[in-house]
């Protein structure tokens, strides 16, 4: 059967209140994955493959919200994500999109008060977004009732299985859901193990693939600064920031040590920076993100921990202090500056050893990363 493409949200037969929420949140035109996957998701099990930054979150939230009966205060949708930050981000987007439907969306993640979670779930919510461990815990405690669940979504499925959530996912799916409950799997890649495990729970899933050339790099201006040595990168950054005014930006490094070294070097030059990486305490990471979102600092230096699925509205610039170790991560990173069709800018610092990586990225995404012009301060705002 030919894949149907819906060019507008209005053509998808969505409820008026949901459409109001979609447009109020800032979505104007559906992305490639949204055009193809929202409608099938309402009626079928679905396997959708598309990179982060292409509107996957909007896809499964819109498809899920359309299926919910707002007058029934019971969990009707469960969305599973591999990281707390991502689950909390999905919860925020879901609350925004469903504002006019009066849908309650709750983030159910580890590191939070268990009793509070139990009470909130018993009081009633429509959508639970969570990490597998906490969601399974809530089901076994009978705080999360699955008898009204119409939709289960697994986001970043490749990361789920890479991070060892396989057993917990199988346990969750074995808890018993209504026979008409649909399953949606969303991921940048679809490893064989993922498909093998999920095939036992899915019924004739619709498969949708957004090709590399359809990824949303358009709208993100891409530049590079060519340097003779890696040790020139910090001076190049200092010059860059002294010449322009940026609301907020994210810088990516390839290791914790590079993050910390860069942060110290910039702090020594009187720049206020925030730092986040996977070896930091979870609570500290959350506080860093809270401060950054609040605008306390305008520069966030991080590893690829934040390359997937985290949407920070104010970020207009992403800088790759290190080019990513693999080309798939490039869209994850620079997509932070162009989420959901917003305009953004990416600047790549390129030493001689980075040149082959940049060439590979350009060929893979069929794009051109041009040298940063002299008048960059007037075009980057």
Secondary structure, 3 states (H helix, E strand, C coil): CCCCCCCCHHHHCCCHHHHHHHHHHCCCCCCHHHHHHHHHHCCCCEEEECCCCCCHHHHHHHHHHHHCCCCCCCCCEEEECCCHHHHHHHHHHHHHHCHHHCCCEEEECCCCCHHHHHHHHHHCCCEEEECHHHHHHHHHCCCCCCCCCCEEEECCHHHHHHCCCHHHHHHHHCCCCCCCCEEEEEECCCCHHHHHHHCCCCCCCEEEECCHHHCCCCCEEEEEEECCCHHHHHHHHHHHHHCCCCCEEEEECCCHHHHHHHHHHHHHCCCCEEEECCCCCHHHHHHHHHHHHHCCCCEEEECHHHCCCCCCCCEEEEEECCCCCCCHHHHHHHHHHCHHHCCEEEEEEECHHHHHHHHHHHHHHCCCCEECCCCHHHHCC
